[in-house]
């Protein structure tokens, strides 16, 4: 946990967001988004012969293509799409029969998966509000987003095997985050910046590897902290 926090703080301290100054009406960019994801992990304790649940934290990364529309010289509306692989190292029930092809035999109905890799598309939509005008060198900003999530597929890891499950059209949930950042303007073409956001609401579908295409959701808001940096181009 401490090692992951050190790595993440190092990323926050050293990476930057390269962008053009906010003088155009439209912009298009690419971002890299490391995140710390906190979740509940259940493991079997071989000493007590019982299951224990503790909080774990993973360092995941996302890649985002984002566009923006200028409302004023300080307010931008942003819309993008992100790809992320989010890993859960926890024991989860797996309904083997639910994911077989038609006609295949089902030797086991319920088994345990030790790790699940969720491959997701996320669609952030929100606002960036700059607190200083264009001519200032340092432009702090406040950011708020609503995020739709789509599940592409899941890799389930077992003791001796791995299972790949396609869920390319499944709605996975919604989320919201807020954060702060800044752009440091070098000249009329290039600025460096950094932002850090906290996901305070994260509604996601409950255990699709066990329940399939269910309509049960829960708020998994145990804490997601992520930063952003990338390249943004203004379009006049």
DRENBA-906185 format. One line per 5 residues: number of its first residue (from 1); their letters; for each residue x, y, z of N, C-alpha, C, O. Coordinates in steps of 0.05 Angstrom, whole numbers, plus 5000, padded with zeros to 4 digits. Example, Ala and Ser with C-alpha at 12.3 -4.5 7.8 and 13.67 -1.06 7.14 Angstrom:
# residues 2
1	AS	5264,4886,5156,5246,4910,5156,5264,4934,5156,5285,4934,5169 ~ 5257,4955,5142,5273,4979,5143,5258,5001,5157,5268,5023,5161
This chain:
# residues 236
1	XXXXX	5017,4976,5000,5000,5000,5000,5017,5025,5000,5013,5044,4984 ~ 5038,5026,5018,5055,5050,5020,5071,5053,4994,5074,5076,4984 ~ 5081,5031,4983,5096,5032,4958,5079,5044,4935,5089,5060,4920 ~ 5053,5036,4934,5036,5046,4913,5031,5076,4917,5029,5091,4897 ~ 5027,5084,4942,5023,5113,4948,5047,5129,4940,5045,5151,4929
6	XXXXX	5071,5119,4945,5096,5133,4938,5098,5136,4907,5104,5157,4897 ~ 5092,5113,4893,5093,5114,4864,5073,5134,4853,5079,5150,4835 ~ 5049,5134,4864,5028,5152,4854,5035,5181,4860,5031,5198,4843 ~ 5046,5187,4884,5054,5215,4890,5077,5224,4872,5078,5247,4864 ~ 5094,5205,4865,5116,5212,4847,5105,5220,4819,5114,5239,4807
11	XXXXX	5085,5204,4810,5072,5210,4785,5059,5238,4786,5062,5254,4767 ~ 5045,5243,4808,5031,5269,4810,5051,5292,4810,5046,5314,4800 ~ 5075,5287,4822,5094,5309,4825,5110,5314,4799,5121,5336,4796 ~ 5112,5294,4781,5130,5297,4759,5116,5299,4731,5127,5312,4713 ~ 5092,5288,4728,5080,5289,4702,5065,5315,4698,5060,5329,4717
16	XXXXX	5059,5322,4673,5046,5347,4667,5028,5344,4644,5028,5324,4629 ~ 5011,5364,4640,4991,5365,4619,5000,5386,4599,5002,5410,4606 ~ 5006,5378,4574,5015,5397,4553,4991,5406,4537,4978,5389,4525 ~ 4987,5432,4535,4963,5441,4521,4968,5468,4508,4987,5482,4516 ~ 4952,5475,4489,4952,5501,4478,4935,5520,4495,4918,5511,4510
21	XXXXX	4940,5546,4494,4925,5565,4510,4896,5565,4501,4889,5558,4478 ~ 4879,5573,4520,4850,5570,4516,4838,5594,4502,4823,5610,4513 ~ 4845,5598,4476,4835,5621,4461,4815,5612,4439,4801,5629,4429 ~ 4814,5587,4432,4797,5577,4411,4770,5568,4422,4767,5567,4447 ~ 4751,5561,4404,4725,5552,4413,4724,5522,4417,4707,5512,4432
26	XXXXX	4742,5508,4404,4741,5478,4406,4770,5469,4412,4789,5482,4405 ~ 4771,5445,4424,4797,5433,4429,4794,5402,4429,4773,5392,4434 ~ 4816,5389,4423,4817,5360,4421,4843,5350,4433,4864,5362,4427 ~ 4842,5329,4449,4867,5321,4462,4868,5292,4469,4848,5277,4467 ~ 4891,5283,4478,4896,5256,4488,4908,5258,4515,4926,5274,4520
31	XXXXX	4898,5241,4534,4907,5243,4562,4916,5215,4572,4906,5195,4562 ~ 4933,5215,4591,4941,5191,4606,4933,5195,4635,4939,5216,4647 ~ 4919,5175,4646,4906,5179,4673,4913,5156,4692,4900,5135,4691 ~ 4934,5159,4708,4938,5139,4729,4918,5143,4752,4910,5165,4757 ~ 4910,5121,4765,4891,5123,4786,4897,5104,4809,4909,5082,4804
36	XXXXX	4890,5112,4833,4890,5094,4856,4861,5085,4861,4844,5102,4866 ~ 4857,5059,4861,4830,5049,4865,4829,5032,4890,4844,5012,4893 ~ 4811,5039,4909,4809,5025,4935,4783,5008,4934,4762,5018,4926 ~ 4786,4983,4943,4763,4965,4941,4765,4944,4964,4786,4942,4977 ~ 4743,4930,4969,4743,4908,4989,4753,4883,4976,4744,4875,4955
41	XXXXX	4772,4869,4990,4784,4845,4980,4779,4822,5001,4785,4825,5024 ~ 4768,4800,4991,4763,4777,5008,4783,4755,5000,4786,4747,4977 ~ 4797,4745,5021,4817,4724,5017,4813,4702,5038,4803,4707,5059 ~ 4823,4678,5031,4821,4656,5050,4846,4655,5067,4868,4655,5057 ~ 4842,4655,5094,4864,4654,5113,4869,4625,5120,4853,4612,5133
46	XXXXX	4892,4614,5111,4898,4586,5115,4905,4580,5144,4905,4556,5152 ~ 4910,4601,5160,4916,4596,5189,4891,4592,5205,4889,4574,5221 ~ 4871,4610,5200,4846,4608,5214,4825,4592,5200,4804,4586,5211 ~ 4831,4584,5175,4812,4569,5158,4785,4584,5156,4764,4573,5158 ~ 4788,4610,5150,4764,4627,5148,4770,4649,5127,4793,4653,5120
51	XXXXX	4749,4662,5118,4751,4683,5098,4754,4710,5113,4740,4715,5132 ~ 4771,4727,5103,4776,4754,5114,4772,4775,5093,4781,4771,5070 ~ 4760,4797,5100,4756,4819,5081,4771,4844,5091,4767,4852,5114 ~ 4788,4855,5074,4803,4879,5080,4802,4897,5056,4795,4889,5034 ~ 4811,4922,5060,4813,4941,5038,4839,4938,5024,4860,4935,5037
56	XXXXX	4839,4938,4998,4863,4938,4981,4863,4961,4962,4842,4973,4957 ~ 4886,4969,4952,4889,4991,4934,4906,4983,4910,4928,4972,4913 ~ 4895,4987,4886,4910,4981,4861,4917,5007,4846,4902,5027,4848 ~ 4939,5007,4833,4947,5028,4815,4940,5020,4787,4953,5003,4775 ~ 4920,5033,4775,4911,5027,4748,4917,5051,4730,4923,5073,4740
61	XXXXX	4915,5047,4704,4920,5069,4685,4898,5070,4664,4887,5049,4656 ~ 4891,5094,4655,4871,5097,4634,4883,5115,4612,4901,5131,4617 ~ 4872,5113,4588,4879,5130,4565,4854,5143,4555,4834,5129,4550 ~ 4855,5169,4551,4830,5184,4545,4834,5201,4520,4855,5214,4516 ~ 4814,5201,4502,4812,5221,4481,4789,5240,4489,4767,5231,4495
66	XXXXX	4795,5266,4489,4776,5285,4500,4773,5309,4482,4793,5318,4470 ~ 4749,5319,4479,4744,5344,4465,4731,5365,4483,4720,5358,4503 ~ 4733,5390,4475,4722,5411,4491,4710,5433,4475,4719,5439,4452 ~ 4690,5446,4486,4677,5470,4474,4678,5493,4493,4671,5490,4517 ~ 4687,5516,4484,4690,5539,4501,4663,5554,4504,4651,5562,4484
71	XXXXX	4654,5558,4528,4630,5574,4534,4638,5603,4538,4626,5621,4526 ~ 4658,5607,4555,4671,5633,4558,4701,5628,4558,4710,5606,4554 ~ 4717,5649,4562,4746,5645,4564,4754,5630,4589,4778,5622,4591 ~ 4736,5626,4608,4742,5611,4632,4727,5585,4635,4735,5568,4652 ~ 4707,5580,4620,4690,5556,4623,4690,5539,4598,4685,5549,4576
76	XXXXX	4697,5513,4601,4697,5494,4579,4679,5471,4586,4678,5461,4609 ~ 4664,5461,4566,4649,5436,4568,4666,5414,4555,4676,5417,4533 ~ 4671,5392,4570,4688,5371,4560,4672,5345,4556,4654,5339,4572 ~ 4680,5330,4536,4668,5304,4530,4689,5286,4519,4704,5293,4501 ~ 4691,5261,4530,4713,5243,4521,4706,5214,4524,4684,5207,4532
81	XXXXX	4725,5197,4517,4723,5168,4520,4749,5158,4530,4771,5165,4520 ~ 4748,5140,4551,4772,5129,4563,4771,5099,4562,4750,5086,4563 ~ 4795,5087,4559,4798,5058,4562,4814,5053,4588,4835,5066,4593 ~ 4805,5034,4604,4819,5027,4629,4816,4998,4635,4794,4986,4630 ~ 4837,4985,4646,4835,4958,4657,4837,4961,4687,4857,4971,4698
86	XXXXX	4815,4953,4701,4814,4956,4730,4815,4928,4742,4798,4911,4736 ~ 4834,4923,4760,4839,4896,4771,4829,4894,4800,4834,4912,4816 ~ 4816,4872,4806,4806,4866,4833,4819,4840,4841,4813,4819,4830 ~ 4836,4840,4861,4849,4816,4872,4832,4807,4896,4838,4814,4919 ~ 4811,4792,4891,4793,4783,4912,4779,4758,4903,4777,4752,4879
91	XXXXX	4770,4742,4922,4755,4718,4916,4726,4726,4909,4712,4738,4926 ~ 4717,4718,4885,4690,4724,4877,4678,4698,4865,4691,4682,4853 ~ 4652,4695,4870,4638,4672,4859,4635,4675,4829,4631,4696,4818 ~ 4638,4652,4815,4637,4652,4786,4618,4630,4777,4621,4607,4784 ~ 4597,4638,4763,4577,4619,4752,4587,4608,4726,4583,4621,4705
96	XXXXX	4599,4585,4726,4612,4574,4702,4591,4568,4680,4596,4573,4657 ~ 4568,4559,4688,4547,4551,4668,4536,4576,4653,4528,4573,4630 ~ 4537,4598,4666,4525,4622,4655,4540,4632,4630,4529,4646,4613 ~ 4566,4625,4628,4583,4636,4607,4591,4616,4586,4610,4621,4571 ~ 4578,4592,4585,4584,4572,4565,4569,4578,4539,4548,4591,4539
101	XXXXX	4580,4567,4518,4566,4568,4492,4543,4549,4492,4544,4529,4507 ~ 4522,4554,4477,4499,4535,4476,4508,4507,4468,4522,4503,4449 ~ 4498,4487,4484,4505,4459,4479,4529,4449,4494,4533,4425,4495 ~ 4545,4467,4507,4568,4458,4522,4559,4447,4549,4540,4456,4561 ~ 4574,4426,4559,4569,4415,4585,4578,4433,4607,4597,4449,4603
106	XXXXX	4565,4431,4630,4572,4448,4653,4581,4431,4676,4564,4421,4691 ~ 4607,4426,4679,4617,4409,4701,4615,4422,4729,4614,4408,4749 ~ 4615,4448,4730,4613,4462,4756,4596,4487,4753,4600,4503,4735 ~ 4578,4490,4771,4560,4514,4770,4572,4538,4784,4571,4560,4774 ~ 4585,4533,4807,4595,4555,4824,4624,4549,4832,4629,4530,4847
111	XXXXX	4643,4565,4823,4671,4563,4831,4680,4591,4839,4666,4610,4835 ~ 4705,4592,4850,4715,4618,4860,4738,4628,4841,4756,4613,4834 ~ 4736,4653,4834,4757,4667,4819,4774,4683,4838,4764,4697,4856 ~ 4801,4682,4835,4819,4696,4854,4826,4724,4845,4834,4740,4861 ~ 4822,4730,4819,4828,4757,4809,4811,4762,4784,4807,4744,4768
116	XXXXX	4801,4787,4782,4785,4794,4759,4796,4820,4747,4800,4840,4761 ~ 4800,4820,4721,4809,4843,4706,4786,4854,4689,4777,4840,4670 ~ 4775,4877,4696,4753,4889,4682,4764,4909,4661,4777,4928,4668 ~ 4757,4904,4635,4765,4922,4614,4741,4940,4608,4720,4930,4600 ~ 4744,4966,4611,4721,4984,4610,4726,5007,4590,4749,5015,4586
121	XXXXX	4704,5017,4579,4704,5044,4566,4688,5062,4585,4667,5056,4594 ~ 4700,5086,4590,4686,5106,4606,4683,5131,4590,4700,5138,4574 ~ 4660,5145,4594,4653,5168,4578,4649,5193,4597,4627,5198,4606 ~ 4671,5208,4602,4668,5231,4620,4655,5255,4605,4661,5261,4582 ~ 4637,5268,4619,4624,5292,4609,4624,5312,4632,4613,5306,4654
126	XXXXX	4634,5336,4628,4635,5355,4650,4645,5382,4643,4646,5390,4620 ~ 4654,5397,4664,4662,5424,4662,4691,5428,4672,4699,5415,4691 ~ 4705,5446,4659,4730,5457,4669,4727,5487,4673,4720,5501,4653 ~ 4730,5497,4697,4727,5525,4703,4754,5537,4711,4765,5530,4732 ~ 4764,5555,4694,4790,5567,4700,4785,5591,4718,4766,5607,4714
131	XXXXX	4803,5595,4738,4800,5616,4758,4815,5641,4751,4812,5662,4764 ~ 4831,5640,4729,4845,5664,4721,4842,5667,4691,4836,5648,4677 ~ 4846,5691,4681,4842,5697,4652,4865,5685,4635,4885,5676,4645 ~ 4860,5686,4608,4879,5674,4589,4907,5685,4591,4926,5670,4587 ~ 4910,5711,4597,4936,5723,4596,4954,5716,4619,4977,5722,4619
136	XXXXX	4942,5703,4640,4958,5695,4663,4975,5671,4657,4967,5653,4642 ~ 5000,5670,4668,5018,5648,4664,5008,5622,4677,5008,5601,4666 ~ 4998,5625,4702,4989,5602,4717,4958,5603,4719,4947,5623,4729 ~ 4945,5583,4708,4916,5583,4706,4904,5559,4722,4901,5537,4712 ~ 4898,5564,4748,4885,5542,4764,4857,5537,4753,4844,5555,4743
141	XXXXX	4847,5513,4757,4821,5506,4747,4807,5486,4766,4820,5472,4781 ~ 4781,5486,4765,4764,5467,4779,4750,5449,4759,4741,5459,4738 ~ 4749,5423,4764,4738,5404,4745,4716,5387,4758,4719,5379,4781 ~ 4695,5382,4743,4673,5365,4752,4663,5348,4729,4659,5359,4707 ~ 4659,5322,4733,4650,5304,4712,4629,5285,4721,4628,5277,4744
146	XXXXX	4612,5277,4702,4594,5254,4704,4605,5233,4684,4611,5241,4662 ~ 4607,5208,4693,4621,5188,4676,4603,5164,4672,4594,5151,4691 ~ 4597,5157,4647,4583,5133,4640,4604,5111,4635,4625,5116,4625 ~ 4596,5086,4642,4616,5063,4640,4604,5040,4624,4580,5033,4627 ~ 4620,5029,4606,4612,5006,4589,4632,4984,4593,4656,4988,4591
151	XXXXX	4622,4960,4599,4640,4937,4603,4646,4923,4576,4628,4915,4562 ~ 4672,4922,4570,4681,4909,4545,4683,4878,4550,4670,4863,4536 ~ 4700,4871,4569,4703,4842,4575,4716,4839,4603,4724,4859,4615 ~ 4716,4815,4612,4728,4808,4638,4746,4784,4635,4740,4765,4622 ~ 4770,4786,4648,4788,4763,4650,4787,4753,4679,4794,4768,4697
156	XXXXX	4778,4729,4683,4776,4717,4709,4800,4697,4713,4804,4679,4696 ~ 4815,4700,4734,4838,4683,4740,4830,4663,4761,4818,4669,4782 ~ 4837,4637,4756,4832,4616,4774,4859,4603,4782,4880,4612,4773 ~ 4858,4582,4798,4883,4570,4807,4900,4559,4785,4925,4562,4785 ~ 4888,4547,4765,4903,4534,4743,4894,4543,4716,4903,4532,4696
161	XXXXX	4877,4563,4714,4867,4571,4688,4858,4600,4688,4859,4614,4708 ~ 4848,4609,4665,4838,4636,4661,4815,4635,4642,4815,4620,4622 ~ 4795,4651,4647,4771,4652,4630,4766,4680,4620,4768,4700,4635 ~ 4760,4683,4594,4755,4708,4581,4725,4710,4575,4714,4692,4562 ~ 4712,4731,4585,4683,4735,4581,4678,4760,4566,4686,4782,4574
166	XXXXX	4664,4758,4543,4657,4782,4527,4632,4794,4538,4611,4781,4542 ~ 4632,4821,4543,4609,4836,4553,4608,4863,4538,4604,4883,4551 ~ 4613,4863,4512,4620,4887,4498,4597,4907,4497,4602,4931,4492 ~ 4572,4899,4501,4550,4918,4499,4536,4922,4526,4514,4932,4527 ~ 4549,4915,4548,4536,4916,4574,4542,4943,4588,4565,4951,4592
171	XXXXX	4520,4957,4595,4523,4981,4611,4532,4973,4639,4521,4956,4651 ~ 4553,4987,4649,4566,4979,4674,4559,4997,4698,4562,4989,4721 ~ 4552,5022,4692,4545,5040,4714,4553,5069,4708,4560,5075,4685 ~ 4550,5086,4728,4557,5114,4725,4574,5123,4749,4574,5109,4770 ~ 4588,5145,4746,4605,5155,4767,4607,5185,4765,4599,5197,4745
176	XXXXX	4617,5198,4787,4621,5227,4787,4647,5232,4801,4655,5219,4821 ~ 4662,5252,4791,4686,5261,4804,4690,5291,4803,4678,5304,4786 ~ 4705,5301,4821,4712,5330,4823,4742,5332,4828,4754,5314,4839 ~ 4753,5354,4820,4782,5358,4825,4791,5386,4819,4776,5403,4811 ~ 4817,5390,4822,4830,5415,4816,4855,5410,4800,4865,5388,4799
181	XXXXX	4864,5431,4786,4888,5428,4770,4898,5456,4762,4888,5476,4772 ~ 4917,5456,4744,4927,5482,4734,4940,5477,4707,4949,5455,4700 ~ 4941,5499,4691,4957,5500,4667,4978,5522,4671,4971,5544,4679 ~ 5003,5516,4665,5024,5537,4665,5030,5543,4636,5041,5527,4622 ~ 5024,5568,4628,5027,5576,4600,5056,5585,4595,5066,5604,4607
186	XXXXX	5069,5572,4576,5096,5579,4568,5096,5601,4547,5111,5620,4548 ~ 5078,5599,4527,5075,5619,4506,5047,5616,4495,5030,5603,4507 ~ 5042,5629,4472,5015,5628,4461,5007,5602,4448,4985,5599,4438 ~ 5025,5582,4449,5020,5556,4437,5020,5533,4457,5006,5514,4453 ~ 5037,5535,4477,5042,5512,4495,5038,5519,4524,5047,5541,4533
191	XXXXX	5025,5502,4539,5023,5504,4568,5027,5477,4581,5021,5456,4569 ~ 5038,5478,4605,5041,5453,4621,5021,5454,4644,5015,5475,4655 ~ 5010,5431,4650,4990,5430,4671,4987,5403,4684,5000,5384,4676 ~ 4971,5402,4705,4967,5378,4721,4940,5380,4735,4932,5402,4743 ~ 4926,5357,4737,4901,5357,4752,4899,5332,4768,4910,5311,4761
196	XXXXX	4885,5334,4790,4880,5311,4808,4850,5311,4815,4839,5331,4823 ~ 4837,5287,4812,4809,5285,4816,4802,5262,4835,4817,5243,4837 ~ 4780,5266,4850,4771,5246,4869,4743,5237,4860,4725,5253,4856 ~ 4740,5210,4856,4714,5199,4848,4698,5193,4873,4703,5173,4886 ~ 4679,5209,4879,4664,5206,4904,4639,5189,4901,4626,5182,4921
201	XXXXX	4631,5183,4876,4608,5166,4871,4614,5147,4848,4624,5155,4827 ~ 4610,5121,4853,4617,5101,4833,4597,5078,4833,4600,5058,4848 ~ 4576,5081,4818,4555,5061,4816,4562,5041,4795,4567,5048,4772 ~ 4563,5015,4803,4571,4995,4783,4554,4970,4786,4542,4965,4807 ~ 4552,4955,4764,4536,4930,4763,4548,4909,4782,4573,4906,4784
206	XXXXX	4531,4895,4796,4540,4876,4816,4547,4849,4803,4530,4836,4792 ~ 4572,4841,4806,4582,4814,4799,4571,4802,4773,4556,4782,4774 ~ 4577,4814,4750,4568,4802,4725,4579,4774,4719,4567,4759,4704 ~ 4601,4767,4732,4612,4739,4728,4595,4719,4743,4597,4695,4737 ~ 4579,4728,4762,4562,4709,4777,4533,4711,4769,4519,4691,4767
211	XXXXX	4524,4736,4766,4495,4740,4760,4489,4745,4731,4465,4746,4723 ~ 4509,4749,4714,4504,4754,4686,4494,4782,4681,4502,4801,4693 ~ 4475,4784,4662,4464,4810,4655,4442,4819,4674,4419,4822,4667 ~ 4450,4822,4699,4431,4830,4720,4427,4860,4720,4443,4875,4708 ~ 4407,4869,4734,4401,4898,4736,4405,4908,4764,4393,4927,4773
216	XXXXX	4423,4894,4779,4430,4902,4806,4455,4919,4807,4476,4910,4796 ~ 4454,4942,4819,4477,4960,4821,4482,4967,4850,4464,4966,4867 ~ 4507,4975,4856,4514,4985,4883,4535,5007,4880,4550,5008,4861 ~ 4535,5024,4900,4553,5047,4900,4580,5038,4913,4581,5036,4937 ~ 4600,5034,4897,4626,5025,4906,4645,5049,4910,4665,5052,4897
221	XXXXX	4637,5068,4928,4651,5093,4931,4672,5092,4954,4671,5109,4972 ~ 4689,5071,4953,4710,5069,4974,4734,5087,4968,4752,5088,4985 ~ 4734,5100,4945,4755,5119,4940,4771,5114,4915,4784,5093,4913 ~ 4769,5132,4895,4786,5130,4871,4799,5158,4868,4785,5178,4866 ~ 4825,5158,4867,4840,5183,4863,4856,5180,4838,4872,5161,4835
226	XXXXX	4853,5199,4819,4868,5197,4794,4878,5224,4785,4866,5245,4792 ~ 4899,5224,4769,4911,5248,4758,4908,5247,4727,4903,5225,4716 ~ 4912,5269,4714,4910,5270,4685,4933,5287,4674,4940,5307,4685 ~ 4944,5278,4651,4962,5294,4635,4961,5285,4607,4954,5262,4601 ~ 4968,5303,4588,4966,5295,4560,4972,5318,4541,4986,5337,4549
231	XXXXX	4961,5317,4517,4965,5337,4497,4938,5346,4487,4921,5330,4480 ~ 4933,5372,4488,4907,5384,4479,4913,5405,4457,4930,5422,4461 ~ 4898,5403,4435,4902,5421,4412,4877,5438,4409,4854,5427,4407 ~ 4880,5464,4407,4858,5481,4401,4851,5480,4371,4869,5479,4354 ~ 4825,5481,4366,4815,5482,4338,4799,5508,4335,4778,5511,4347
236	X	4809,5526,4317,4795,5551,4313,4771,5548,4296,4757,5568,4290
